[in-house]
Amino acid sequence: MHVERYGHGGAPVVLIHGFGTCSFLWRNVAPALAVTQHTAYAVDLLGYGESDRPFDADFGLAAQADYLERALTALRVARAAVVGVDIGAAIALRLAALRPERVARLVLINPVPLEDLPAGDVRAMQRNTARFALRVSRGLFGASPLLTPILTESVATPEHMPPALVGRYLAPFIGQEGVTHLLALARAIRTDDTDDIDLSQVRAHSLIVRGEKDVWVEPTVAEKLATELPGCRVVNFPDAARLVPEEAPDELADLIASFVSPHVSRAGDAPESLGGSLAEPFAEHSPTDSGTTGGETA
């Protein structure tokens, strides 16, 4: 597993991307965390980004949680705050439930419904596989008609996902082999990988971040999950969709830093965008006061 480390010696924060993206998603958030006395680890899940993609590997959510724990052991990170987007949130939640001693704080960004996987984005891609069968089977960019709609609809405004950025996320899926692998990653997202997650076993303080313009997951998913996690609150980003790290990286970094280490911030004070400190772990805050309650291989 490829891991990008930002900072050294601070409180560890592990950043997990979602489907169709990679550790590049955190390129603006991770450095911002490093200057707030944290060490950020941006992970490429197995089969994604620059991590290996063994032909016989299990890329399911349960397996990814196991790989992640082994990577943390290899990196000598005994306990960390874990932040996940989309399926990355499901992986983080599984780790927090099954190995609670490894997770100090838990931040879930636009989490997917654990009881109804895959979510709408992957289902839409699977439908488009038949619709664009000829384009998918030919040329270097066969993955484009499958992944591009997911990426462009995962942001609230088009300028947050320009063609060059789409191309960056498409890069690991170039060629027919890349298309085949993308579809294999999609097939690996199964509900049975979340059946054994017992939310009552999660001991970490939890925070759910939701981009209100997320079109792939209903807002009730975050609301329901918040009621099932002890003391959990939801913070809404009204002008963001699923990929909050792309659309509001500074605000998200400030929120994570304040939640993980309430007495530490970029300027030594609570970020103004949050309207105060998260020193009280579950105080109600949001960027608009609308809250509802180098690389390593491991």
Secondary structure, DSSP 8 states (H G I E B T S, - for coil): -EEEEESSSSEEEEEE--TT--GGGGTTHHHHHHTTTEEEEEE--TTSTTS---TT---SHHHHHHHHHHHHHHTT--SEEEEEETHHHHHHHHHHHH-GGGEEEEEEES---TTS-S-HHHHHHHHHHHHTHHHHHSSTTTTHHHHHHHHHTTSSSGGGS-HHHHHHHHGGG-HHHHHHHHHHHHHT--GGGTTT--GGG--SEEEEEEETT-SSS-HHHHHHHHHHSTT-EEEEETT--S-HHHH-HHHHHHHHHHHHSTT--TTSS--GGGTS---STT----TTS-----EEE-
